[in-house]
Amino acid sequence: MDPNTNIFRIPRRFNWPLVVGGFAALALLMMLGRWGALVADSDAYLDLARWLRGELPLTEVQPPFSYRLGLPALAALLPGDLPHVFGTLNWLFVTASALLATASMRLLGFGTQRALAAGLLAILSLPTVWYAPCVLVDAGSLCMRTLFVFGVLTGRPGLALGAALAGTAIREEDILLLTWLIVNDHVSKKRGLAALALALLGLAGVHWVVGAPAPGWHFETRYLTGLAADWRALVSLAACAGFVLPLALAGLRHAPARIRPLRSLLALMALPAVYAVLCAPADGRIVWDLYPFMLPFAVAFGMPKEQMAQTTRVTPLRAARRA
């Protein structure tokens, strides 16, 4: 192989402008019905944004998610009605997530069809219709998680590190991404621990400024029994699982070697979902949160063995350069 060849070069026949426009239009079409809708958690995010705009005193900022400052801070900087601002940001995040999923699979040599399937699976799902348009921070967190996976799979640990830090500012559980990078030696210990310390200090600072209570970790059987009796939550879980979860589970066993190390990342990031089921009311968003880690396995399902063996267009995950 020519050492001067760019192994991450996307062939010209892959029409990126058409893909970008198509994904953006499709996501918009999917989200318009509930654009800017308010759900149970929305008040906390709106209060944060209003406080940052100077429209609300700090004493009226509502828990429990008043420490998730990243996305409300971005929304507060933009003009317009806040619910519509959140809807617009979430539309951009959904579109970006689909594009990153497609780019990851394309750069790994999975082929045009499987690469496009990754992006389409990210958009054509119940979460895009029901949760993404609402005043929530999940879409922003998912975008950062997808960017993290992109950075890891394409040998860009610095990008993955930045995505993990940005994700932690949006949702606190994304700090687990930093621990995974450090434990698996994808970044130097010095740089990884410095990023982890920065993330912890940021979370502690937000808690101190906003005065938000720390998340509770108390197991209560009423959440499990309540979930079993709540048909809406069960339908939400099943619908959000959609095609992605079954395909990912099927693809886990015979996944190509270059994405196989993501198994441990998927297992780690499933822990917050387990916590949500045991210690808090849960719905289909706990499955949606895992989409960035499941999509590579989902589109790898059924891949021919000869295609799995191709390594000419990818830097192996374990051999990726360290930050």
Buried (B, 14 or more C-beta within 10 A) or exposed (E): EEEEEEBBEBEEEBEEEEBBEBBBEBBBEBBEEBBBBBBEBBBBBBBBBBBBEEEBEEEEBBEBBBBBBBBBBBBBEEEEEBBBBBBBBBBBBBBBBBBBBBBBBBBBBBBBEBBBBBBBBBBBBBBBBBBBBBBBBBBBBBBBBBBBBBBBBBBBBEBBBBBBBBBBBBBBBBBBBBBBBBEBEBBEEEBBEEBBEEBBEBBEEBBEEBEBEEBEEEEEEEBBEEBEEBEEBBEBBEBBBBEBBEBBBBBBEBBBEBBBBBEEBBEBBBEBBEBBBBBBEBBBBBBBBBBBBBBBBBBBBEBEEEEBEBBEBBBEBEEBEBB
